[in-house]
Amino acid sequence: MENNFTIFLILMSITALIVFIALYFITAGYGKFASRKWGPAIGNKPAWMLMESPVFILMTVLWICSPRRYETALLVMFLLFQLHYFQRSFIFPLLIKGKSKMPLSIMFMGIIFNVLNALMQGGWLFYISSPDRYPASWLVSPQFIVGTAIYLTGMFINIQSDSIIRRLRKPGDTRHYLPRKGMYKYVTSANYLGEIIEWTGFAILTWSWAGAVFAWWTFANLVPRAHTIYKKYRMEFGQEMEGKNLKRIIPFIY
């Protein structure tokens, strides 16, 4: 089983590399770049809920079915993971404003990834890792303490950045604005920066290849997207961005 899981991680890593390269040439048609060429679409609220909830549900099933479900360290890591996906699945969609839509093709690709990711993280934590890998003392290890601090910092940046974007417009306003608060002082995709930081923290707090592959996937998916958003902002807000040294997603670097 462990050998098959290793092959699974390798295939996921290679796929992430392909996605990383492809997204510099193909713009995924959702959000700011919604496009009919991606096929039929549904409202953003149900689409986000349907896309994100499978990982929350499957992770819960994997935890319930595991004989190790009440081990202290595993339970804490499970709850940290689920904290993000509860917010993403059941709170974030309800906060979405406007009447934007998401193509069903994008939604289904997201569902597939989320199911695979639940199998990666839940599979490692509850089934593949050795029984002595995460004793209760893991919760005071340097990896867990540092990783959790990074994880929670990333979650805060992600949620704060989403809130800033939602508040850019007043009711009835249809203009586009350049976000300026929070980490948007440094990058044009602060919400994506938060998510990358978050899952890097999770990889550290679990100190696992499964966590590292998820962090790599997050980077591979969001960095090209941030580049596309940056180019769009340069076209729309070129004068406003002059002299600000705004980067795409990594402050002061890229």
C-alpha positions in Angstrom: 0.0 0.0 0.0 2.8 2.4 0.9 4.5 1.9 -2.5 1.2 2.6 -4.3 0.8 5.7 -2.2 4.3 6.9 -3.2 3.5 6.4 -6.9 0.3 8.3 -6.3 2.2 11.3 -4.9 4.7 11.2 -7.8 1.9 11.3 -10.4 0.2 14.1 -8.5 3.5 16.1 -8.5 4.1 15.6 -12.2 0.5 16.6 -13.0 1.0 19.7 -10.9 4.1 20.6 -13.0 2.0 20.2 -16.2 -0.7 22.4 -14.8 1.8 25.0 -13.7 3.2 25.3 -17.3 -0.2 25.1 -19.0 -1.8 27.8 -16.9 0.8 30.3 -18.3 -0.8 29.7 -21.7 -4.4 28.9 -20.8 -6.6 31.2 -18.7 -9.0 29.2 -16.5 -12.4 30.7 -17.2 -13.7 31.6 -13.8 -13.8 34.7 -11.6 -12.4 37.7 -13.3 -11.9 35.6 -16.5 -15.3 33.9 -16.7 -15.8 32.8 -20.3 -18.5 30.9 -22.2 -15.9 28.9 -24.1 -15.6 26.7 -21.0 -19.2 25.6 -21.5 -22.4 25.8 -19.4 -22.1 27.6 -16.1 -23.9 27.9 -12.8 -23.9 30.5 -10.1 -20.7 31.0 -8.1 -22.3 30.3 -4.7 -23.5 26.7 -5.5 -20.5 26.1 -7.7 -18.0 26.9 -4.9 -20.0 24.9 -2.4 -20.2 21.9 -4.7 -16.6 22.1 -5.6 -15.1 22.5 -2.1 -17.4 20.4 0.1 -16.3 17.0 -1.3 -12.8 17.3 0.3 -14.5 18.2 3.7 -16.9 15.3 3.4 -14.4 12.7 2.2 -11.8 13.7 4.8 -14.5 13.3 7.5 -15.3 9.8 6.2 -11.6 8.8 6.1 -11.2 10.0 9.7 -14.4 8.2 11.0 -13.3 4.9 9.3 -9.8 5.0 10.7 -9.0 3.0 13.8 -6.6 5.9 14.7 -9.3 8.6 14.7 -9.0 9.5 18.4 -5.2 9.8 18.4 -4.6 13.3 19.8 -2.1 14.6 17.2 -4.0 13.2 14.3 -7.2 14.7 15.6 -5.7 18.1 15.9 -4.2 18.0 12.4 -7.5 16.8 11.0 -9.4 19.7 12.7 -6.9 22.2 11.3 -7.4 20.9 7.8 -11.2 20.9 8.2 -11.2 24.4 9.6 -10.0 25.7 6.2 -12.5 23.6 4.2 -15.4 24.3 6.5 -14.9 28.0 5.8 -14.2 27.4 2.1 -17.2 25.1 1.6 -19.9 26.5 3.7 -19.1 30.1 4.7 -17.1 31.6 1.8 -19.8 30.8 -0.8 -22.5 32.6 1.2 -20.4 35.7 1.3 -19.9 35.9 -2.5 -21.5 39.0 -4.0 -22.7 39.6 -7.5 -24.2 37.2 -10.0 -21.0 35.8 -11.5 -21.0 32.2 -12.7 -18.6 29.3 -12.8 -18.3 26.9 -15.7 -19.3 23.4 -14.8 -16.1 22.1 -16.4 -14.0 24.2 -14.0 -16.2 23.0 -11.1 -15.8 19.4 -12.0 -12.1 19.7 -12.4 -12.0 21.2 -8.9 -14.1 18.4 -7.5 -11.7 15.8 -9.0 -8.7 17.5 -7.5 -10.4 17.9 -4.1 -11.3 14.3 -3.9 -7.7 13.3 -4.8 -6.3 15.7 -2.2 -8.5 14.3 0.5 -7.2 10.8 -0.4 -3.6 12.3 -0.2 -4.0 14.0 3.1 -6.4 11.6 4.8 -4.7 8.6 3.3 -1.3 9.7 4.8 -2.5 10.8 8.2 -4.9 8.0 9.0 -3.7 5.0 7.0 -0.2 5.2 5.5 1.8 6.9 8.3 3.3 4.5 10.8 1.4 4.2 14.2 4.3 5.9 16.0 4.7 8.7 13.5 2.5 11.2 15.3 2.5 10.7 19.1 0.8 13.2 21.3 4.2 14.8 21.8 4.2 15.8 18.1 2.0 18.8 19.2 5.0 20.3 20.9 7.5 19.5 18.2 9.2 22.4 16.4 7.6 21.3 13.1 4.1 21.4 14.5 4.5 24.7 16.3 6.2 26.5 13.4 3.9 24.9 10.8 0.8 25.8 12.7 1.8 29.4 13.1 2.5 29.6 9.4 -0.8 27.8 8.6 -2.9 30.2 10.7 -1.1 33.2 9.4 -1.8 32.1 5.8 -5.5 31.5 6.7 -5.8 35.0 8.2 -4.2 36.6 5.1 -6.5 34.5 2.8 -9.7 35.4 4.6 -8.8 39.0 5.2 -7.9 39.4 1.5 -11.2 37.9 0.3 -13.0 40.3 2.6 -11.1 43.3 1.2 -12.1 42.3 -2.4 -15.7 41.9 -1.4 -15.8 45.4 0.0 -14.3 47.2 -3.0 -17.7 48.0 -4.4 -20.7 49.6 -2.8 -24.2 48.2 -3.7 -25.0 49.1 -7.3 -21.5 50.0 -8.2 -20.1 48.2 -11.3 -16.7 49.8 -11.5 -13.4 47.9 -11.0 -11.0 48.9 -8.3 -7.4 48.2 -7.4 -7.3 46.6 -3.9 -5.0 48.6 -1.6 -5.3 47.3 1.9 -3.8 44.4 3.8 -1.2 42.4 1.8 -2.6 44.0 -1.4 -0.1 46.8 -0.5 2.6 44.4 -1.7 1.0 42.0 -4.2 -2.0 41.9 -6.5 -3.1 38.4 -5.5 -2.9 38.6 -1.7 -5.7 36.0 -1.3 -3.6 33.5 -3.3 -0.5 34.4 -1.3 -2.4 33.5 1.9 -3.4 30.2 0.5 0.1 29.3 -0.5 1.4 30.2 3.0 -1.4 28.3 4.6 -0.7 25.0 2.8 3.1 25.4 3.2 2.4 25.6 6.9 0.3 22.4 6.7 3.1 20.6 5.0 5.5 21.7 7.8 3.1 20.8 10.7 2.5 17.3 9.2 6.1 17.1 8.0 4.9 14.9 5.2 5.4 14.4 1.5 1.6 14.4 1.1 1.4 17.9 2.6 4.4 19.0 0.5 2.6 17.8 -2.7 -0.5 19.7 -1.8 1.6 22.9 -1.2 3.3 22.3 -4.6 -0.2 21.9 -6.2 -1.4 25.2 -4.6 1.7 27.0 -5.9 1.4 25.5 -9.4 -2.3 26.4 -9.6 -2.2 29.9 -8.1 1.1 31.4 -9.3 0.2 31.4 -13.0 -3.3 32.7 -12.1 -1.7 35.5 -10.1 0.4 36.4 -13.2 -2.7 36.6 -15.3 -4.4 38.9 -12.8 -1.3 41.0 -12.6 -1.3 41.6 -16.4 -5.1 42.4 -16.2 -4.5 45.0 -13.5 -1.6 46.5 -15.4 -3.9 47.1 -18.3 -6.7 48.5 -16.1 -4.8 50.4 -13.4 -1.4 51.0 -15.0 -1.1 54.6 -13.7 -2.3 53.7 -10.2 0.3 50.9 -10.0 3.2 53.1 -11.0 5.8 53.5 -8.3 4.1 51.0 -5.9 6.5 48.1 -6.7 3.5 45.8 -6.6 4.4 42.1 -7.3 2.2 39.3 -8.4 2.0 37.0 -5.4 5.4 36.9 -3.6 6.1 40.3 -1.9 9.3 42.0 -3.3 10.1 39.0 -5.4 7.5 38.0 -8.0 
